[in-house]
Amino acid sequence: MALWHFVLGSNPPAVIKLSCKTLDWCSKVKYLGLYLISGINFRIDLNAATQKYYGCFNNIKSVIRKQTDEIMLLKLIKTYCMGVIFGLLKPIYA
């Protein structure tokens, strides 16, 4: 008895069974913090990464408000926001 079974040429493209249970298809799946999009080519949805970056940036701006020390602002963005981006993109370039 096989644990997995593929049937190609249907729509959705294949029926996948795992331990005699059919797995449902979805348009994207989260893996290592990134969203992989289904299709013929390998694609990654970076909308979640950009939303987290802008969310982090907006949090910093809301705390700083009217203070205009640009060096402090750049240091905070580099420390917090860029860490979010690099943490999410690390699986791509590793």
C-alpha positions in Angstrom: 0.0 0.0 0.0 1.5 3.3 -1.1 1.4 6.3 1.2 1.0 8.8 -1.6 -0.7 8.6 -5.0 -0.8 11.2 -7.9 -3.4 11.4 -10.7 -2.2 13.8 -13.4 -4.1 15.6 -16.1 -7.2 16.7 -14.2 -8.4 20.0 -13.0 -7.1 20.7 -10.3 -3.9 19.4 -11.8 -3.6 16.3 -9.6 -5.4 14.4 -7.0 -3.0 13.7 -4.1 -3.8 11.0 -1.6 -1.9 10.5 1.6 -2.6 7.3 3.6 -5.8 6.8 1.5 -7.1 10.4 2.3 -7.4 13.0 -0.4 -5.6 16.2 0.2 -7.4 19.4 -0.9 -5.8 21.8 -3.3 -5.2 25.5 -2.2 -3.9 28.5 -4.1 -1.1 29.2 -1.7 0.6 27.7 1.3 2.7 29.2 4.0 6.1 27.6 4.4 9.0 29.0 6.5 7.1 32.3 6.8 6.7 32.7 3.0 3.6 32.1 0.9 4.2 29.8 -2.0 1.7 30.2 -4.9 0.5 27.2 -6.8 1.1 27.1 -10.5 3.4 25.8 -13.2 6.2 28.1 -12.2 7.7 28.6 -8.7 6.3 31.9 -7.3 6.4 33.5 -3.9 3.8 36.0 -2.6 5.7 38.8 -1.0 2.6 40.8 0.1 2.8 39.4 3.6 6.5 40.4 3.9 5.8 43.9 2.7 2.8 44.2 5.1 5.0 43.2 8.0 7.7 45.7 7.0 5.2 48.6 6.7 3.5 47.6 9.9 6.9 47.7 11.7 7.7 51.0 10.0 4.3 52.5 11.0 4.8 51.4 14.6 8.2 53.2 14.8 6.7 56.3 13.2 3.7 56.3 15.6 6.1 56.1 18.6 8.5 58.8 17.3 5.7 61.1 16.0 7.1 64.6 15.6 10.7 63.9 16.6 12.9 64.4 13.6 16.2 62.9 14.5 16.9 61.2 11.1 19.8 59.2 12.4 17.7 57.7 15.2 14.9 56.9 12.8 17.3 55.2 10.3 18.9 53.2 13.1 15.4 52.0 14.4 14.3 51.1 10.8 17.6 49.2 10.2 17.3 47.4 13.5 13.6 46.4 13.5 12.2 46.7 10.0 15.1 45.3 8.0 15.3 42.4 10.5 11.7 41.5 9.5 12.5 41.6 5.8 15.7 39.6 6.1 14.1 37.0 8.4 11.3 36.4 5.8 13.7 36.3 2.8 16.4 34.2 4.4 14.8 30.9 3.2 15.0 32.1 -0.4 18.7 32.9 -0.4 19.9 30.2 2.0 
